[in-house]
Amino acid sequence: MEIPISELVLADPGLPVPNPTNPYWLQPPHSLSRTQSATLPSTTDVVIIGSGITASSASRTLLENHPTYHITVLEARTLCSGATGRNGGHLVAYGGLVYSDLKKNFGEEQARQTVKFTFDNIERTKELIAKYGKDAEYRDVTRVRGFEDNATFESAKKSIAEFEEDNSDMAGMYRIITKEVAAKMYGVNSIVGAVLFAAGALWPYRLITNIFEHLSEKYDSRLSLETSTPALEIIHDQSASSHPYLVQTPRGAIRASHVVHCTNGHSGCLLPKIRGALFPMRGSMTVQDLEGRVPNRGDHMSWSLHHAPKFDPSTGLTQIGTFYLQQNHHSRLFFFGGERKNATETLTADDSVESNTSVEGLQEKLSTLFGLDPGVLSRVVSSWSGIMGFTSDGLPLVGKLDESVTGRAGRSEWIAAGFNGMGMSMCVLAGERLAKKILGQEDVGIIPGAFEVTKERLETSLKSEISVANMEAIFSSTIGREARAK
Ligand SMILES: Cc1cc2nc3c(=O)[nH]c(=O)nc-3n(C[C@H](O)[C@H](O)[C@H](O)COP(=O)(O)OP(=O)(O)OC[C@H]3O[C@@H](n4cnc5c(N)ncnc54)[C@H](O)[C@@H]3O)c2cc1C
């Protein structure tokens, strides 16, 4: 029986499940993967919940910018085992390709700030890769963004034109090519056209675990990394003025001055009032071997394919319409993600389950993309799922949380979450600049105003009703048809 979209979107995401699928990226596990102190500290200055790219960035910045602060990272499972350890490994700022929508929804200034933020984030992330990513296999690549339908291609071209007209200082980053050029020069087939731009590809788990390793060595006495330690509840105790937050875990409670939510798709678990406005979406990833049937272009190219959401009445499944691909230049293996499944399988925070139909869809699409005989499928080396955090207005939540949002007294809860499946383009700067705000620094750098969790945003664009309507537009019209198709 289909569950209504509103129920799926508004559901408590709960804690990360204890038995997730096993991503290729997490093998072998880092030596800190299961690290924890013999005893949980009883007091800390800042509790950071989560241990992905955002948490690593916030932790690093707090430790580097404060002489004495003690930081405790609480991770429900193993280190970096959330979306950051399960994603496609693309370092891509969508910039001009999403500019028109940003401008329409948030105005020209916020659109410019958001795009600039992602470009700056890419540069900052690359600095960290240069410092800590020795084995993260980073490559500067040309991204080939292929479009499977004319409407999507035309709207991308229009957005680029508007972006370049409004921002002449950032013009010239995109090259629009025909389907013939895409096939001949870049090996991409079954599209109506493509856009080329600069991007990066890497092994994010290695970068983030290396950063945590560096921090735990350098700030041994000031950083507690506590894996297998979910934050179960946050209580604000006004009687304890310097460390008023009490964060409950199965290993005991910890007192803190600040609490930072870096919990992405799970944020609604400890922040029930944002459920629905920020909701989980399960994504599918595969590693596939085409066994030498196409050239190895992994050191200089990555690919994505796009089309409007599509329902297939013969299977009852929906393709959301975004597929992302990189090739590891050493192993020649393809890392390919995207969806072909129904709403119930998508709008969930449970990454212990994989979507077989998405995996099959990704096998078929890899052959079509490279113009291979559709009957010749790759060998699937690995597949897994991961949880993204989506928001009603497509922007993340970065900033301080008001009591009306936390439902608790106290003004020292912070959030950086809800990166809408594009966190590699935002998380490092989001974590960094949020940490500087926590420290009360003046020169923080810009966090786009549209990312803040303001009363106005909560009353206008950050609303569960909008998420429900957005998801219904993708899935709901298909639900009756899904049922009939069964
Ligand atoms: C399949 C997939 C493919 C993707 N591909 C790309 C891509 O190619 N490029 C890109 O830019 N983005 C991609 N993304 C999105 C990107 O991975 C995320 O936006 C980014 O990793 C978010 O990082 P984070 O640190 O905020 O969250 P996460 O990495 O999800 O970390 C959150 C952590 O919080 C922990 N946690 C949650 N609740 C609690 C609790 N109560 N107590 C303790 N711990 C808790 C979780 O276990 C998790 O480790 C993809 C995501 C998925 C799932």
The ligand as a Tripos MOL2 file, in Angstrom:
@<TRIPOS>MOLECULE
LIG
   53    58     1     0     0
SMALL
NO_CHARGES

@<TRIPOS>ATOM
      1 C1         23.9730    8.6740   -2.8150 C.3       1 LIG1
      2 C2         24.4470   10.0920   -2.6240 C.ar      1 LIG1
      3 C3         25.1990   10.7030   -3.6260 C.ar      1 LIG1
      4 C4         25.6320   12.0250   -3.4710 C.ar      1 LIG1
      5 N1         26.4940   12.5610   -4.3890 N.ar      1 LIG1
      6 C5         26.9900   13.8050   -4.2010 C.ar      1 LIG1
      7 C6         27.9750   14.3270   -5.0650 C.ar      1 LIG1
      8 O1         28.4960   13.6400   -5.9390 O.2       1 LIG1
      9 N2         28.3640   15.6220   -4.8910 N.ar      1 LIG1
     10 C7         27.8290   16.3970   -3.9000 C.ar      1 LIG1
     11 O2         28.1490   17.5890   -3.8230 O.2       1 LIG1
     12 N3         26.9710   15.8860   -3.0020 N.ar      1 LIG1
     13 C8         26.5520   14.6090   -3.1160 C.ar      1 LIG1
     14 N4         25.7020   14.0760   -2.2000 N.ar      1 LIG1
     15 C9         25.3190   14.8940   -1.0520 C.3       1 LIG1
     16 C10        26.4760   15.0190   -0.0650 C.3       1 LIG1
     17 O3         27.0370   13.7550    0.1720 O.3       1 LIG1
     18 C11        25.9590   15.6350    1.2350 C.3       1 LIG1
     19 O4         25.3180   16.8670    0.9420 O.3       1 LIG1
     20 C12        27.0770   15.8950    2.2270 C.3       1 LIG1
     21 O5         27.8950   14.7660    2.3560 O.3       1 LIG1
     22 C13        26.4820   16.2740    3.5690 C.3       1 LIG1
     23 O6         27.4960   16.2320    4.5250 O.3       1 LIG1
     24 P1         27.1410   16.3860    6.0560 P.3       1 LIG1
     25 O7         28.4050   16.2930    6.8000 O.co2     1 LIG1
     26 O8         26.3110   17.5960    6.2390 O.co2     1 LIG1
     27 O9         26.1840   15.1540    6.3660 O.3       1 LIG1
     28 P2         26.5290   13.5980    6.5050 P.3       1 LIG1
     29 O10        27.7510   13.2310    5.7850 O.co2     1 LIG1
     30 O11        25.2770   12.8680    6.1880 O.co2     1 LIG1
     31 O12        26.8420   13.4540    8.0360 O.3       1 LIG1
     32 C14        25.8290   13.4940    9.0070 C.3       1 LIG1
     33 C15        26.2530   12.5410   10.1050 C.3       1 LIG1
     34 O13        25.4080   12.7240   11.2230 O.3       1 LIG1
     35 C16        25.2530   11.4750   11.8620 C.3       1 LIG1
     36 N5         24.0670   11.6030   12.7160 N.ar      1 LIG1
     37 C17        22.8080   11.9010   12.3410 C.ar      1 LIG1
     38 N6         22.0140   11.9910   13.4220 N.ar      1 LIG1
     39 C18        22.7900   11.7550   14.5090 C.ar      1 LIG1
     40 C19        22.5600   11.7320   15.9130 C.ar      1 LIG1
     41 N7         21.3590   11.9910   16.4450 N.pl3     1 LIG1
     42 N8         23.6020   11.4560   16.7340 N.ar      1 LIG1
     43 C20        24.8440   11.2320   16.2280 C.ar      1 LIG1
     44 N9         25.1120   11.2360   14.9070 N.ar      1 LIG1
     45 C21        24.0990   11.5060   14.0630 C.ar      1 LIG1
     46 C22        25.1230   10.5110   10.7000 C.3       1 LIG1
     47 O14        25.4040    9.1910   11.0880 O.3       1 LIG1
     48 C23        26.1380   11.0740    9.7170 C.3       1 LIG1
     49 O15        27.4010   10.4760    9.8460 O.3       1 LIG1
     50 C24        25.2680   12.7580   -2.3080 C.ar      1 LIG1
     51 C25        24.5500   12.1310   -1.2900 C.ar      1 LIG1
     52 C26        24.1520   10.8060   -1.4340 C.ar      1 LIG1
     53 C27        23.4050   10.1380   -0.3160 C.3       1 LIG1
@<TRIPOS>BOND
     1     1     2 1
     2     2     3 ar
     3     2    52 ar
     4     3     4 ar
     5     4     5 ar
     6     4    50 ar
     7     5     6 ar
     8     6     7 ar
     9     6    13 1
    10     7     8 2
    11     7     9 ar
    12     9    10 ar
    13    10    11 2
    14    10    12 ar
    15    12    13 ar
    16    13    14 ar
    17    14    15 1
    18    14    50 ar
    19    15    16 1
    20    16    17 1
    21    16    18 1
    22    18    19 1
    23    18    20 1
    24    20    21 1
    25    20    22 1
    26    22    23 1
    27    23    24 1
    28    24    25 2
    29    24    26 1
    30    24    27 1
    31    27    28 1
    32    28    29 2
    33    28    30 1
    34    28    31 1
    35    31    32 1
    36    32    33 1
    37    33    34 1
    38    33    48 1
    39    34    35 1
    40    35    36 1
    41    35    46 1
    42    36    37 ar
    43    36    45 ar
    44    37    38 ar
    45    38    39 ar
    46    39    40 ar
    47    39    45 ar
    48    40    41 1
    49    40    42 ar
    50    42    43 ar
    51    43    44 ar
    52    44    45 ar
    53    46    47 1
    54    46    48 1
    55    48    49 1
    56    50    51 ar
    57    51    52 ar
    58    52    53 1
@<TRIPOS>SUBSTRUCTURE
     1 LIG1         1 GROUP 0 **** ****
